[in-house]
């Protein structure tokens, strides 16, 4: 799995785009529509990204795409808007909160199916700090970005919290669980 990297100018373009899409949402109730001519060609390639919003160090919204099915600039603009206004864990963002937001963008690699026959096998295949993980079984599904390792640094707590997020009962494991790992390139703004 190769992680795409972006230079500082490209990172800035994506962060500005995310902020502009949220502002457009505050003003017009919809995400900003992107014009490919305004961006570096690499940013118009298909890409999957998560946009995470934080206010005073606390999560304020996070929405993203797991699979690349549209240009990266479109994905960032849409997901920034959704993180601000449709994340079911939060009320829609207000103009006052907008001024206090920090934005982080995580650009994901294509998820790779893992071959695991037990939870212990899964734990041994995970690399803390590097691997993002998607687990699913039936209608239950959960995803943690690699950045979650910062808050849950050991494999046991990382996996336990992810299973809880997916809606699995404590201690759940089944032969039908699907596990996919991915990597991401993350960058953030530091607007005060």
N, C-alpha and C positions, 0 to 999 in steps of 0.2 A: 504494500500500500504506500503510495507516494503522497505526501502532504503538499498541497499547493502552498507556495509562499508568495507574499505580496510585498512590494517595496513600500516605503513610507508614503509616497505620493498616492499609490493605489489604496493603501489603508485609509488615508485621509479622505479620498473620494468616497469610499464606502461608508465611512463614519458620517461624513457630511450628508450623504444621501439618506442614511437612516434617520438622522435628525430632521432633515427637510421633509421626509415622508410623515414623520410624527407631527411636525408643525402643520403640514397640509391637512392631516387628519383633524387637528384641533380647529382649523379654519373652515374645512369643507366636508369633514366626515368621511373621507375616503383616502386611500393611500395615494402617494405621488406616482404618476405615470412616468416611466423613464424614457429618455431619448438616447438610444444607443450611441449616437454621434457625440454625446457629451462625455463619454467614458473611454478609458484605455481599452483596446481590443480584448485583452485578457479578461477584463471584467464582464465582457459580453458573452463569454463562453458559458456553457451550462455549468451551474454550480448549486450546491445545497449549503444553506447557512442557517444558524440560529442567531437570533438577536436577543440579547439579555439586557434588561433595563434594571438599574440599581438606583436607589434613592437613599442617601445617607448610609451606604454600606449594606442595605437590605434589598433583597430581591423585590422588584416592582413589576416584573413581567418577563416572560421568556417564551418565545414561539419560534419554531424553525421547521426546516424541511430536512428529511433524512436522505432523500434521493434527489439528484439533479435532474429537473425536468423543465427548467426555464433558465434564462440567463441569470448569472449571479447578481447583476444589478437589480433585475426584477425581483429576485428572491429576497434580497436584502430590503428593498423598499416595501414589499408586501409584508414580510415578517416583522419589520420594525413597527409598522402600523398595527398589525395584529397583537404584538407584544404590548403595545400601549393601550389598545382599546378593546381587545376581545379575549385576553387571557382570563379564563373563568375564575381564577383564584383572586382576581382584583377587580375593583371598579374601574371604569374607563379613566384614563389619565386626565388630569386637569392642567390648565395653563400654568398654574403656580407650581405644580409638581414638575412640569416640563423643564423649568429653569434649574431644577436640582438634579436632573438625571445624569447618570453616567451610562454610556452605551458600550457594550462589548459585542463583538461579532466573532462567531466561530464558524469557519468554513470547513466543512466535513469532507473526508474522503468517502468513496463508495463503501458502504458497509460490506464486511466480509463474513460469510457464514463460518461459524466455529463448529468443529466436530467435538462434542463432549458427551460422555456417557454418564457423568455424575456431576454433582455440584463441586466436589473436590477437584475433579478434572478441570472444570471451569475456573476455579480459583487459581490453579497452578498455571493456567494459560494467560491470565490477566497480568498486565504490567502496570502497577500503580503509577499514576502521574502521566501516563501516555495513552492508555486505551480508553476510548468511550465504549459504552456497551448498550445494546438493545436486547431485551429479553421479551419473549412473547409466548403465550400458550392460550389457544382459544381466543376469546375476546379481550384477554388481559395483555397489556403491553406497557413497557416502561423503558425509558431512555435516560442515561446519564452521560453528559458531556465529560471529556477528560478533566475539565476544570473542577468537577465535583470532588476529585481526589484531594483537593486543597482542604476541604471540610471533612471528608471521610477518608483518611489516608491509609487505612488498612483494608485488605480485601474483604474480610468478613463483614465489616460494617458497611462498606460500599455496596456489596451484594445484598445484604439484608435490607438496607434502605431502598435499593432499587426494586426489590421484590415487593416491598410494601407499597411503593409508588405505583407499581403495576397492578396492585390489588390482589396479590397472592396472599393467602394466609401465612402466618409465621411458620417457618420451617418447610415451606412448600418446595417440592421438587417432583418433576415428572419426566418420563422418557420423551414426552412430546414437546418439551420446552425447546424453543428455538433461540439461539444466542448468536448475535452478530457483533463484531467489534469494528471500530473505526478510529481514525485519528482526526485531529483538527488543528488548524492554524488559527490562533486567537489573537485579537488585538482590541484595544479599547481606547476611548477618549478619556480625557481627564478634565472635562469642562466643569468649572466651579460656579 
